[in-house]
Amino acid sequence: MDRINNRIAQVYGYAVCFITVVTMLISIKSVVDAVVDLTDPIRAEGGGYGRMGRPLTSFEVYKLEARREPRRPDMVPTPVGATTSSTRMADTLTDDELRRMYDAEREQAIGNAKFRATRTLIGSLLLITLSAILFVVHWRWLKRRDELSVTS
């Protein structure tokens, strides 16, 4: 009976060590992804596209898309600080109004991407730390059990 209990404890210890190693490997990938997202948050956020489906990587491309796409008057957002009526079409917006819309949408996208990347980075680093602690505790416990069984 003692031998069966010893095997069960050994299987448990090695299973925990194996699971912690797998968890650390997956978390390391998440850390790398989060760091890359922090280096270029505009591309991390929806592949460089904003809420309205317009590219946010350059103002000129954003302006081209805004002028090209047909818009219903009720779907055109009013830019921050603009005194335009909500019935103006997207192709009648001035460059200054489009620039304000672009800047606001870009800042929101960057802020959202940075927040998500930071949250992922903190969570993954915490998971790596806890997994490492669990691994070290169980590995030492297994080594002590092995030493005790050899001397007994």
N, C-alpha and C positions, 0 to 999 in steps of 0.2 A: 504494500500500500504506500509506503514511504517513497518507493521508486516512482510510482505513478504520479504522486504529488510533486516530486522533483521534476519530472518531465513536463507536467502541466505548467509549473512555474517557469520553466525554461522556455517553453513555447510562448507563453504570455510575454515574457521579457523580450524575446527576439521579435515577436510580432509588433510590440510597441516601438522597438527600435526601427524596424522596417517601415512602419507607418510614418514615424517622425521624419525619416530620411525622404520619403516620397513627398510628404507635406512641405518640407524645406525646398525640395526641387521645384515644386509647383509655385511656391511663394517667391522663389528667386526669379522665376519668369515674370511674375506679376510686378516685382520690384523693377525689373528692367523695363517693362512696358510703361510703368508709371514715370520712370526717369525720362524715357524717350518722349512721353506725352508732355512732361514739364518743359522739355527743351523746345518743343514746337507745338504749343497748345492750340493754335488755330487749325492745324491739320488733324489734331486729335479730336477736335470737336466736329463730328459729322463729316469728316473728310475734307474740311475746308469750306463747307457750305453752311449757311445760316438758317434761321427759322423759316424764311420764305423761299428756301431752295436756291438762293443766289450765292455765288462763290464769294468768300471773304478774304481770299488771298491777295487780291489787288482791287483798288478802287475802280480802275478803268474797266476791268472785267465785270465788276458789280454793276457799274453804270450801264454797260452794254446790255447785260441781262435785264436790268430794270427797264430800259428803253425798248427792248425787244419783246418782252412778254406782254400779252394782252391782259389787262386787269379790269376787274369790275370796280366801279367807283367806291363801293362800300368795303372793298378788300384792301385798299391802299392805306397804310398806316400814316398818321400824321407825324412828321418828324418832330423831334424835341425842339421846342422853341419856334416852330414854324407857325405862321399865321394863315396857313392855307385852309381852304374848306375841305371837308372829307370827300367831296365829289370830284376833286381833281384826279385826272388819270396819271398813271406812273410816268408816261412819256412827256407830261407837261411839267414835271417837277424840275426845279432848277438844280444846277450842279451843287450849289451850297446845301440845298435840302437833301439831295441824295448823299452828299458827303456826311451830313449829320446822321442820316439813317444808317449809313455804312459804318461810321465810327461807333455808334451806339450798339449796333448788332455785333460788330467785331469785338468790342469790349465785353459784351455779355457772353459771347462764345468763349473768349479767352478766360474770363473769370470762371465760367462753368467747368471748362476743361482743367484748369489749374486746381479747382476745388476737388473734382473727382480724382485727379491724379494724386493729389496730396493725401486724400482719404485712403486710396488704394495703397499708396506707399507706406503710410503709417500702419494700416491694418496688416499688410504683408510682413513688414519688419517685426511687428509684434508677434505674428504667427511663427516667424522664423525663430525668434527668441524663445518663445514657449516650447517650440518643438526641440530646439537645441537643449534646453534645460531638461525636458522629459527624456531625451535621448541619453544625456550624460548620466542622469540619475539611474535609469534602467540599465545602462551598460555597466556602470560601476556595481550595481546590485547583482547583475549576472556574473561578473568577474569574482565578486566576493563569494557567491554561491558555489562557483566552480572551485575556488580555493578551499572552501570549507569541505566540499565533497571529496576532494583529493586527500586532505589531511585526516578525514574521518575514516 
